Amino acid sequence: MRTFPVDAIERHIRQNHPGCPDFAVAYFALEVAQKEWRDARLGKAVGITMQNFLRHEMTDYDTLLLQGMDRLEARARVQPRIDVMLRVWRRRSGAVKTKQAQEVGDV
C-alpha cells in the first residue's frame, strides 16, 4: 500500500489540471492523501478520485442507479459529462472557451 503527500498531489493537479479551481485542488489533494493506494501511481490516484467525485456529485449517476439502471450503463451515460468537466480543468483558467463551458450544461 502506498500514500502520497498532500503537497505532491497539489503540484500534480495544478500541473495537469490547471483549470481546476483552488478549492477543488485542496479537496482532491486531501482525499487522495487520506487513502492507501495499491498499485496506483499518483496520476492514477488523482484520476480515480476526480472521476468518482464528478460521477457522484456532478451527475445524476446515483439517481440512475436508484431507478434500477445497471451500474455499467449508468456510468456510460454520465461519462460524457465527466469527460467535458475534466477537459475544461485540463485547460488554463483563462483559456476555457465558451463552447466548452456550455457543453458542461448540455450533457
WOVEN-V654126 format. One line per field, one symbol per residue. burial: I if it has 9 or more other ideal C-beta (glycine too) atoms within 8 Angstrom, else O. A space follows every 10 residues. Layout:
burial->???
This chain:
burial->OOOIOIOIII OIIIOIIIII OOOIIIIIII IIIOOOIOOI OIOIIIOIII IOIIIIOIIO IOOIIOOOIO OOIIIOIIOO IIOIIIIIII IOOOOIOOOI IOIIOOO
